[in-house]
Amino acid sequence: MEPRVLWLLAVVLALGFSSSAGEFVGLSASQCTVPAKDRVDCGYPKVTPEQCNNRGCCFDSSIPRVPWCFKPLQETECKF
């Protein structure tokens, strides 16, 4: 491959990884705003953020001694 093609491929891959970092697939940001005391465990010991997310759960390791992989809040639909 030409160096230009390799460079373009590297840029595209880097943008793809950076845009997906910190996002929850299929979940809104508000669904993962669960108070620490209300977290319901959804993982297992040493679960990675990716494994947790693949289970449809939220991952936040910023608070010690609470579940880091936890069930998201259920969004409620307003029906008027």
NUDREN-297502 format. One record per atom (N, C-alpha, C, O): z, y, x; atom name; residue number from 0; chain; residue in one letter. Coordinates in Angstrom, 1 decimal. Layout:
% NUDREN-297502
> Z,Y,X,CA,NUM,A,A $
...
% end
This chain:
% NUDREN-297502
> 0.0,-1.2,0.8,N,0,A,M $
> 0.0,0.0,0.0,CA,0,A,M $
> 0.0,1.2,0.9,C,0,A,M $
> 0.5,1.2,2.0,O,0,A,M $
> -0.6,2.3,0.3,N,1,A,E $
> -0.6,3.6,1.0,CA,1,A,E $
> 0.8,4.2,1.0,C,1,A,E $
> 1.6,3.9,0.1,O,1,A,E $
> 1.2,4.9,2.0,N,2,A,P $
> 2.5,5.6,2.0,CA,2,A,P $
> 2.7,6.5,0.8,C,2,A,P $
> 3.9,6.5,0.3,O,2,A,P $
> 1.7,7.1,0.3,N,3,A,R $
> 1.8,8.0,-0.9,CA,3,A,R $
> 2.2,7.2,-2.1,C,3,A,R $
> 3.1,7.6,-2.9,O,3,A,R $
> 1.7,6.0,-2.2,N,4,A,V $
> 2.0,5.1,-3.4,CA,4,A,V $
> 3.4,4.6,-3.3,C,4,A,V $
> 4.1,4.6,-4.3,O,4,A,V $
> 3.8,4.2,-2.1,N,5,A,L $
> 5.2,3.8,-1.9,CA,5,A,L $
> 6.2,4.9,-2.2,C,5,A,L $
> 7.2,4.7,-2.8,O,5,A,L $
> 5.9,6.1,-1.8,N,6,A,W $
> 6.8,7.3,-2.0,CA,6,A,W $
> 6.9,7.5,-3.5,C,6,A,W $
> 8.0,7.7,-4.0,O,6,A,W $
> 5.7,7.5,-4.2,N,7,A,L $
> 5.7,7.7,-5.7,CA,7,A,L $
> 6.6,6.6,-6.4,C,7,A,L $
> 7.3,6.9,-7.3,O,7,A,L $
> 6.4,5.4,-6.0,N,8,A,L $
> 7.1,4.3,-6.5,CA,8,A,L $
> 8.6,4.5,-6.3,C,8,A,L $
> 9.4,4.3,-7.2,O,8,A,L $
> 9.0,4.9,-5.1,N,9,A,A $
> 10.4,5.2,-4.8,CA,9,A,A $
> 11.0,6.3,-5.7,C,9,A,A $
> 12.1,6.2,-6.2,O,9,A,A $
> 10.2,7.3,-5.9,N,10,A,V $
> 10.7,8.5,-6.7,CA,10,A,V $
> 10.9,8.0,-8.2,C,10,A,V $
> 11.9,8.3,-8.8,O,10,A,V $
> 9.9,7.3,-8.7,N,11,A,V $
> 10.0,6.8,-10.1,CA,11,A,V $
> 11.2,5.9,-10.3,C,11,A,V $
> 11.9,6.0,-11.3,O,11,A,V $
> 11.4,5.0,-9.4,N,12,A,L $
> 12.6,4.1,-9.5,CA,12,A,L $
> 13.9,4.9,-9.4,C,12,A,L $
> 14.8,4.6,-10.1,O,12,A,L $
> 14.0,5.8,-8.5,N,13,A,A $
> 15.2,6.6,-8.3,CA,13,A,A $
> 15.5,7.4,-9.6,C,13,A,A $
> 16.6,7.5,-10.0,O,13,A,A $
> 14.5,8.0,-10.2,N,14,A,L $
> 14.7,8.7,-11.4,CA,14,A,L $
> 15.1,7.8,-12.6,C,14,A,L $
> 16.0,8.2,-13.4,O,14,A,L $
> 14.6,6.6,-12.6,N,15,A,G $
> 14.9,5.7,-13.6,CA,15,A,G $
> 16.4,5.2,-13.5,C,15,A,G $
> 17.1,5.2,-14.5,O,15,A,G $
> 16.8,5.0,-12.3,N,16,A,F $
> 18.2,4.6,-12.1,CA,16,A,F $
> 19.2,5.7,-12.4,C,16,A,F $
> 20.3,5.5,-13.0,O,16,A,F $
> 18.8,6.9,-11.9,N,17,A,S $
> 19.8,8.0,-12.1,CA,17,A,S $
> 19.9,8.4,-13.6,C,17,A,S $
> 20.9,8.9,-14.0,O,17,A,S $
> 18.8,8.3,-14.4,N,18,A,S $
> 18.9,8.7,-15.8,CA,18,A,S $
> 19.7,7.7,-16.6,C,18,A,S $
> 20.2,8.0,-17.6,O,18,A,S $
> 19.8,6.4,-16.1,N,19,A,S $
> 20.5,5.4,-16.9,CA,19,A,S $
> 22.0,5.3,-16.5,C,19,A,S $
> 22.8,4.7,-17.1,O,19,A,S $
> 22.3,5.9,-15.4,N,20,A,A $
> 23.7,5.8,-14.9,CA,20,A,A $
> 24.7,6.5,-15.8,C,20,A,A $
> 24.4,7.7,-16.2,O,20,A,A $
> 25.7,5.9,-16.2,N,21,A,G $
> 26.7,6.5,-17.0,CA,21,A,G $
> 26.4,6.5,-18.5,C,21,A,G $
> 27.2,7.0,-19.3,O,21,A,G $
> 25.3,5.9,-18.9,N,22,A,E $
> 25.0,5.8,-20.3,CA,22,A,E $
> 25.4,4.5,-20.9,C,22,A,E $
> 25.5,3.5,-20.2,O,22,A,E $
> 25.6,4.5,-22.2,N,23,A,F $
> 25.9,3.2,-22.9,CA,23,A,F $
> 24.7,2.9,-23.7,C,23,A,F $
> 24.4,3.6,-24.6,O,23,A,F $
> 24.1,1.8,-23.4,N,24,A,V $
> 22.9,1.3,-24.2,CA,24,A,V $
> 23.3,1.1,-25.6,C,24,A,V $
> 24.2,0.3,-25.9,O,24,A,V $
> 22.6,1.7,-26.5,N,25,A,G $
> 22.8,1.5,-27.9,CA,25,A,G $
> 24.1,2.2,-28.5,C,25,A,G $
> 24.4,2.0,-29.7,O,25,A,G $
> 24.8,2.9,-27.7,N,26,A,L $
> 26.1,3.6,-28.1,CA,26,A,L $
> 25.9,5.1,-27.9,C,26,A,L $
> 25.3,5.6,-27.0,O,26,A,L $
> 26.5,5.9,-28.8,N,27,A,S $
> 26.5,7.3,-28.6,CA,27,A,S $
> 27.8,7.6,-27.8,C,27,A,S $
> 28.7,6.9,-27.7,O,27,A,S $
> 27.7,8.8,-27.2,N,28,A,A $
> 28.9,9.2,-26.3,CA,28,A,A $
> 30.2,9.3,-27.1,C,28,A,A $
> 31.2,9.0,-26.6,O,28,A,A $
> 30.0,9.7,-28.4,N,29,A,S $
> 31.3,9.8,-29.2,CA,29,A,S $
> 31.9,8.5,-29.5,C,29,A,S $
> 33.1,8.4,-29.8,O,29,A,S $
> 31.1,7.4,-29.6,N,30,A,Q $
> 31.7,6.1,-29.8,CA,30,A,Q $
> 32.6,5.6,-28.7,C,30,A,Q $
> 33.4,4.8,-29.0,O,30,A,Q $
> 32.4,6.1,-27.5,N,31,A,C $
> 33.2,5.7,-26.4,CA,31,A,C $
> 34.3,6.6,-26.1,C,31,A,C $
> 35.0,6.5,-25.0,O,31,A,C $
> 34.6,7.6,-26.9,N,32,A,T $
> 35.7,8.5,-26.8,CA,32,A,T $
> 36.9,7.9,-27.5,C,32,A,T $
> 37.2,8.4,-28.6,O,32,A,T $
> 37.4,6.9,-27.0,N,33,A,V $
> 38.5,6.2,-27.6,CA,33,A,V $
> 39.8,6.5,-26.9,C,33,A,V $
> 39.9,6.3,-25.6,O,33,A,V $
> 40.8,7.0,-27.5,N,34,A,P $
> 42.1,7.3,-26.8,CA,34,A,P $
> 42.6,6.0,-26.2,C,34,A,P $
> 42.5,4.9,-26.7,O,34,A,P $
> 43.2,6.1,-25.0,N,35,A,A $
> 43.7,5.0,-24.2,CA,35,A,A $
> 44.6,4.0,-25.1,C,35,A,A $
> 44.4,2.8,-25.0,O,35,A,A $
> 45.5,4.6,-25.9,N,36,A,K $
> 46.4,3.7,-26.7,CA,36,A,K $
> 45.7,3.0,-27.8,C,36,A,K $
> 46.2,2.0,-28.3,O,36,A,K $
> 44.4,3.4,-28.1,N,37,A,D $
> 43.7,2.7,-29.2,CA,37,A,D $
> 42.6,1.8,-28.7,C,37,A,D $
> 41.9,1.2,-29.5,O,37,A,D $
> 42.5,1.6,-27.4,N,38,A,R $
> 41.4,0.7,-26.9,CA,38,A,R $
> 41.7,-0.7,-27.2,C,38,A,R $
> 42.8,-1.2,-27.0,O,38,A,R $
> 40.7,-1.4,-27.7,N,39,A,V $
> 40.7,-2.8,-27.9,CA,39,A,V $
> 39.9,-3.5,-26.9,C,39,A,V $
> 38.7,-3.3,-26.7,O,39,A,V $
> 40.5,-4.4,-26.1,N,40,A,D $
> 39.9,-5.1,-25.0,CA,40,A,D $
> 38.6,-5.8,-25.4,C,40,A,D $
> 38.6,-6.5,-26.4,O,40,A,D $
> 37.6,-5.7,-24.6,N,41,A,C $
> 36.3,-6.3,-24.9,CA,41,A,C $
> 35.8,-7.1,-23.7,C,41,A,C $
> 34.7,-7.6,-23.8,O,41,A,C $
> 36.5,-7.0,-22.6,N,42,A,G $
> 36.0,-7.6,-21.4,CA,42,A,G $
> 36.9,-8.8,-20.9,C,42,A,G $
> 37.6,-9.5,-21.7,O,42,A,G $
> 36.9,-9.0,-19.6,N,43,A,Y $
> 37.6,-10.0,-19.0,CA,43,A,Y $
> 37.9,-9.5,-17.5,C,43,A,Y $
> 37.3,-8.5,-17.1,O,43,A,Y $
> 38.8,-10.2,-16.8,N,44,A,P $
> 39.2,-9.7,-15.5,CA,44,A,P $
> 37.9,-9.5,-14.6,C,44,A,P $
> 37.1,-10.4,-14.5,O,44,A,P $
> 37.9,-8.4,-13.9,N,45,A,K $
> 36.8,-8.0,-13.0,CA,45,A,K $
> 35.4,-7.9,-13.6,C,45,A,K $
> 34.4,-8.0,-12.9,O,45,A,K $
> 35.4,-7.6,-14.9,N,46,A,V $
> 34.1,-7.3,-15.6,CA,46,A,V $
> 33.5,-6.0,-14.9,C,46,A,V $
> 34.2,-5.1,-14.7,O,46,A,V $
> 32.2,-6.0,-14.7,N,47,A,T $
> 31.6,-4.8,-14.2,CA,47,A,T $
> 31.1,-3.9,-15.3,C,47,A,T $
> 31.0,-4.4,-16.5,O,47,A,T $
> 30.9,-2.7,-15.0,N,48,A,P $
> 30.4,-1.8,-16.1,CA,48,A,P $
> 29.1,-2.3,-16.7,C,48,A,P $
> 29.0,-2.2,-18.0,O,48,A,P $
> 28.2,-2.9,-16.0,N,49,A,E $
> 27.0,-3.4,-16.5,CA,49,A,E $
> 27.3,-4.6,-17.5,C,49,A,E $
> 26.7,-4.7,-18.6,O,49,A,E $
> 28.1,-5.5,-17.0,N,50,A,Q $
> 28.5,-6.7,-17.9,CA,50,A,Q $
> 29.1,-6.2,-19.2,C,50,A,Q $
> 28.9,-6.7,-20.2,O,50,A,Q $
> 30.0,-5.2,-19.0,N,51,A,C $
> 30.7,-4.7,-20.2,CA,51,A,C $
> 29.7,-4.1,-21.2,C,51,A,C $
> 29.7,-4.3,-22.4,O,51,A,C $
> 28.8,-3.3,-20.6,N,52,A,N $
> 27.8,-2.6,-21.5,CA,52,A,N $
> 26.9,-3.6,-22.1,C,52,A,N $
> 26.5,-3.4,-23.3,O,52,A,N $
> 26.5,-4.7,-21.4,N,53,A,N $
> 25.7,-5.7,-22.0,CA,53,A,N $
> 26.4,-6.4,-23.2,C,53,A,N $
> 25.7,-7.0,-24.0,O,53,A,N $
> 27.7,-6.4,-23.2,N,54,A,R $
> 28.4,-6.9,-24.4,CA,54,A,R $
> 28.5,-6.0,-25.6,C,54,A,R $
> 29.1,-6.3,-26.6,O,54,A,R $
> 27.9,-4.8,-25.4,N,55,A,G $
> 28.0,-3.8,-26.4,CA,55,A,G $
> 29.2,-3.0,-26.4,C,55,A,G $
> 29.6,-2.4,-27.4,O,55,A,G $
> 29.9,-2.9,-25.3,N,56,A,C $
> 31.2,-2.3,-25.2,CA,56,A,C $
> 31.1,-1.1,-24.2,C,56,A,C $
> 30.2,-0.9,-23.5,O,56,A,C $
> 32.2,-0.3,-24.3,N,57,A,C $
> 32.3,0.9,-23.4,CA,57,A,C $
> 33.1,0.6,-22.2,C,57,A,C $
> 33.9,-0.3,-22.2,O,57,A,C $
> 32.8,1.2,-21.1,N,58,A,F $
> 33.5,1.0,-19.8,CA,58,A,F $
> 34.0,2.4,-19.3,C,58,A,F $
> 33.2,3.3,-19.1,O,58,A,F $
> 35.3,2.4,-19.0,N,59,A,D $
> 35.9,3.6,-18.4,CA,59,A,D $
> 37.1,3.2,-17.6,C,59,A,D $
> 38.1,2.8,-18.1,O,59,A,D $
> 37.0,3.3,-16.3,N,60,A,S $
> 38.0,2.8,-15.4,CA,60,A,S $
> 38.9,4.0,-14.9,C,60,A,S $
> 39.6,3.8,-13.9,O,60,A,S $
> 38.8,5.1,-15.5,N,61,A,S $
> 39.6,6.3,-15.1,CA,61,A,S $
> 41.1,6.3,-15.4,C,61,A,S $
> 41.8,7.1,-14.9,O,61,A,S $
> 41.5,5.4,-16.4,N,62,A,I $
> 42.9,5.4,-16.8,CA,62,A,I $
> 43.5,4.0,-16.4,C,62,A,I $
> 43.0,3.0,-16.9,O,62,A,I $
> 44.5,4.0,-15.5,N,63,A,P $
> 45.1,2.7,-15.1,CA,63,A,P $
> 45.9,2.1,-16.3,C,63,A,P $
> 46.4,2.8,-17.1,O,63,A,P $
> 46.0,0.8,-16.2,N,64,A,R $
> 46.9,0.0,-17.1,CA,64,A,R $
> 46.5,0.0,-18.6,C,64,A,R $
> 47.3,-0.2,-19.4,O,64,A,R $
> 45.2,0.3,-18.8,N,65,A,V $
> 44.7,0.1,-20.2,CA,65,A,V $
> 43.3,-0.6,-20.0,C,65,A,V $
> 42.8,-0.7,-18.9,O,65,A,V $
> 42.8,-1.2,-21.1,N,66,A,P $
> 41.5,-1.9,-21.0,CA,66,A,P $
> 40.4,-0.9,-20.5,C,66,A,P $
> 40.3,0.1,-21.0,O,66,A,P $
> 39.7,-1.4,-19.5,N,67,A,W $
> 38.6,-0.6,-19.0,CA,67,A,W $
> 37.3,-0.9,-19.8,C,67,A,W $
> 36.4,0.0,-19.9,O,67,A,W $
> 37.2,-2.1,-20.2,N,68,A,C $
> 36.1,-2.5,-21.1,CA,68,A,C $
> 36.6,-2.7,-22.5,C,68,A,C $
> 37.4,-3.5,-22.7,O,68,A,C $
> 36.1,-1.8,-23.4,N,69,A,F $
> 36.8,-1.8,-24.7,CA,69,A,F $
> 35.7,-1.6,-25.8,C,69,A,F $
> 34.6,-1.1,-25.6,O,69,A,F $
> 36.1,-2.0,-27.0,N,70,A,K $
> 35.2,-1.9,-28.2,CA,70,A,K $
> 35.0,-0.4,-28.5,C,70,A,K $
> 35.9,0.4,-28.5,O,70,A,K $
> 33.8,-0.1,-28.9,N,71,A,P $
> 33.5,1.3,-29.2,CA,71,A,P $
> 34.0,1.6,-30.6,C,71,A,P $
> 34.2,0.7,-31.4,O,71,A,P $
> 34.1,2.9,-30.9,N,72,A,L $
> 34.4,3.3,-32.3,CA,72,A,L $
> 33.2,3.1,-33.1,C,72,A,L $
> 32.0,3.2,-32.7,O,72,A,L $
> 33.4,2.7,-34.4,N,73,A,Q $
> 32.3,2.5,-35.3,CA,73,A,Q $
> 31.9,3.8,-35.9,C,73,A,Q $
> 32.7,4.5,-36.4,O,73,A,Q $
> 30.6,4.1,-35.8,N,74,A,E $
> 30.1,5.3,-36.4,CA,74,A,E $
> 30.1,5.2,-37.9,C,74,A,E $
> 29.6,4.1,-38.4,O,74,A,E $
> 30.5,6.2,-38.6,N,75,A,T $
> 30.5,6.1,-40.1,CA,75,A,T $
> 29.4,7.0,-40.5,C,75,A,T $
> 29.1,8.1,-40.0,O,75,A,T $
> 28.7,6.5,-41.5,N,76,A,E $
> 27.6,7.3,-42.1,CA,76,A,E $
> 28.1,8.0,-43.3,C,76,A,E $
> 28.8,7.5,-44.2,O,76,A,E $
> 27.7,9.3,-43.4,N,77,A,C $
> 28.0,10.1,-44.6,CA,77,A,C $
> 26.9,9.9,-45.6,C,77,A,C $
> 25.8,10.2,-45.3,O,77,A,C $
> 27.3,9.5,-46.7,N,78,A,K $
> 26.3,9.3,-47.8,CA,78,A,K $
> 26.6,10.3,-48.9,C,78,A,K $
> 27.6,10.1,-49.6,O,78,A,K $
> 25.8,11.2,-49.0,N,79,A,F $
> 25.9,12.2,-50.1,CA,79,A,F $
> 24.9,12.1,-51.1,C,79,A,F $
> 24.9,12.8,-52.1,O,79,A,F $
% end
